[in-house]
Amino acid sequence: MINLSILLKDGVPRGNIERESDSLTTRENAIFSIKRLRAQHVRSVILVTTWYHARRALKTFEHYAPEIKFYSRPSYYAFDRDDWSKPGNFKRMRLEFLKLPGYWLRYGVNPF
């Protein structure tokens, strides 16, 4: 989850930051977030997530809300090459490459 203090320190107004925290999957995050975005008549969104998850997140949001323009801003915070060896990080990166075709087959989210 993105560190709110980093965004605020970098000048993003607090009122422009929204986090959806009820979802357990990228698909749920897209569905729950898009409902809120449509209610607010939002036309463009910047998605911030880890660099290795950015592609699937962007494609998932585009799939479920083609009328909204989504931009991806991958976060490289705390993911220096030395961090790859920390427990769980490399596994999450490897699993992401399996989830891309999984989302395509299961939900029709084309990763290309």
Backbone hydrogen bonds, N-H to C=O, Kabsch-Sander energy under -0.5 kcal/mol:
donor,donor_aa,acceptor,acceptor_aa,energy
4,L,2,I,-0.7
6,I,3,N,-0.9
7,L,3,N,-1.2
8,L,4,L,-2.3
9,K,5,S,-2.5
10,D,6,I,-1.9
11,G,8,L,-1.6
12,V,7,L,-2.5
16,N,13,P,-2.1
17,I,14,R,-1.5
18,E,16,N,-0.5
21,S,19,R,-0.6
29,N,25,T,-2.4
30,A,26,T,-2.5
31,I,27,R,-2.6
32,F,28,E,-3.0
33,S,29,N,-2.5
34,I,30,A,-2.9
35,K,31,I,-1.5
36,R,32,F,-1.3
37,L,33,S,-2.7
38,R,34,I,-2.9
39,A,35,K,-1.8
40,Q,36,R,-1.4
41,H,38,R,-1.4
42,V,37,L,-2.5
45,V,69,K,-2.4
47,L,45,V,-0.6
47,L,71,Y,-3.6
48,V,46,I,-0.5
49,T,47,L,-0.5
49,T,73,R,-0.6
51,W,75,S,-1.3
53,H,50,T,-0.8
54,A,50,T,-1.3
57,A,53,H,-2.3
58,L,54,A,-2.6
59,K,55,R,-2.6
60,T,56,R,-2.3
61,F,57,A,-2.5
62,E,58,L,-2.5
63,H,59,K,-1.9
64,Y,60,T,-2.0
65,A,61,F,-1.5
68,I,65,A,-1.7
69,K,43,R,-2.7
70,F,68,I,-0.6
71,Y,45,V,-2.9
73,R,47,L,-3.1
75,S,49,T,-3.5
76,Y,74,P,-0.5
79,F,76,Y,-1.8
83,D,80,D,-1.7
84,W,80,D,-0.7
84,W,81,R,-1.1
85,S,82,D,-0.9
86,K,83,D,-1.7
89,N,86,K,-1.6
90,F,84,W,-0.9
90,F,86,K,-0.7
92,R,88,G,-2.2
93,M,89,N,-2.0
94,R,90,F,-2.5
95,L,91,K,-2.6
96,E,92,R,-1.4
97,F,93,M,-0.9
97,F,94,R,-0.7
98,L,94,R,-0.6
98,L,95,L,-0.9
99,K,95,L,-1.9
100,L,96,E,-1.4
102,G,98,L,-1.3
103,Y,99,K,-2.8
104,W,100,L,-1.4
105,L,101,P,-2.6
106,R,102,G,-2.7
107,Y,103,Y,-2.0
108,G,103,Y,-0.6
108,G,104,W,-1.0
109,V,103,Y,-1.7
110,N,108,G,-1.0
